[in-house]
Amino acid sequence: MGLSALAQLSLGLSLAWLMARKNFAGKAVLDALVTLPLVFPPIVIGYALLLLLGREGWAFGWLPLSWRPHLVFSETGLVIAAVVAGLPLMVKPAQAAFASIDAAQREAAMTLGARPWQIIALVDLPQARLGIAAGLILSTGRAMGEVGISLMLGGNISGRTETLSLAVYNHVLGSETACANAMSLLLAALAGLAFILLRQIEKK
């Protein structure tokens, strides 16, 4: 979960800033791809990623067999699933926060000789911090609850690629309701904590 959160933060912030600040060819397509996991069935997205990233998939099928990475049915596959599932919820609040920054502040920093990376570090990121924090909370919560994409990319291998949400599913299928109840309560507690944090951010 930590790796997926870091990936969502780094990739999500880059995409959010790019779409908030720049106009470029293909921007609408990129926006649609980022938003897709919010509106498309997760199991279908997982299947598409399986076709793309599998050993015989579109991305690596042309490479010699020994060069093809093992992404599917591995911990790496779970990280990819979590990032894809949570990315829209990281990007959208951060994008809105970047877009709402007063242009005068950025122009003033530029007039004082600040370089582009300094403007991002000293103006954009501090001003957008609440939107970034909200996005990270939402995206992490979405990643924890992900099932469809994780099932396709991770394979639900017990003890290896079994997420907490998949573990609940597996225990229910095995009639192990006590374990399923405990894990469900843990997920509910984490969701409650996320709600409290979001309320605090909203108040600020």
Residue pairs with C-beta under 8 A, 6 or more apart in sequence:
1 82
1 140
1 143
1 144
3 79
4 78
4 79
4 82
4 83
4 86
4 140
4 143
5 136
5 139
5 140
5 143
7 79
7 83
8 82
8 83
8 86
8 87
8 90
8 136
8 139
8 140
8 143
9 90
9 132
9 136
11 83
11 87
11 90
12 87
12 90
12 91
12 94
12 135
12 136
12 139
13 90
13 94
13 132
15 30
15 34
15 87
15 91
15 95
16 90
16 91
16 92
16 94
16 95
16 97
16 98
16 135
17 94
17 95
17 98
17 120
17 124
18 24
19 27
19 30
19 31
19 34
19 91
19 95
20 95
20 96
20 98
20 99
21 98
34 87
34 88
34 91
35 88
35 92
36 45
36 88
37 45
37 84
37 85
37 87
37 88
37 149
38 88
38 89
41 148
42 85
42 146
42 147
42 148
42 149
43 148
43 149
43 151
43 152
44 148
45 84
45 148
45 149
46 81
46 148
46 149
46 150
46 151
46 152
46 153
47 152
49 80
49 81
49 84
49 149
49 152
49 153
50 57
50 72
50 152
50 153
51 57
51 58
52 58
52 59
53 59
53 60
53 71
53 72
53 77
53 80
53 153
54 60
54 61
54 71
54 72
55 61
55 65
55 68
55 70
55 72
60 67
60 68
60 69
61 68
69 76
70 76
71 77
71 80
71 153
72 153
72 155
73 153
73 154
73 155
73 157
73 161
74 154
74 161
75 154
75 160
75 161
77 153
77 154
77 155
77 161
78 150
78 153
78 154
78 161
78 163
80 153
81 146
81 149
81 150
81 152
81 153
81 154
82 143
82 144
82 146
82 150
83 143
84 149
85 142
85 143
85 146
85 149
85 150
86 138
86 139
86 140
86 141
86 142
86 143
86 146
87 139
88 139
89 135
89 138
89 139
89 141
89 142
90 135
90 136
90 138
90 139
91 135
92 135
93 131
93 132
93 134
93 135
93 138
94 128
94 131
94 132
94 135
96 131
97 127
97 128
97 129
97 130
97 131
97 132
98 124
98 128
98 131
100 128
100 131
101 123
101 124
101 127
101 128
105 123
105 127
106 119
106 123
106 124
109 118
109 119
109 122
109 123
110 119
114 122
114 123
125 132
130 201
130 204
133 197
133 201
134 198
134 201
137 194
137 197
137 198
137 201
138 194
138 198
140 194
141 190
141 191
141 194
144 163
144 164
144 165
144 187
144 190
145 165
145 187
146 163
146 165
147 163
147 165
147 166
147 169
150 156
150 161
150 163
150 165
150 166
151 166
154 161
154 162
154 163
154 166
155 161
156 162
156 166
156 170
158 170
162 170
164 183
164 186
164 187
165 187
167 179
167 183
168 180
168 183
168 184
168 187
171 177
171 179
171 180
171 183
172 180
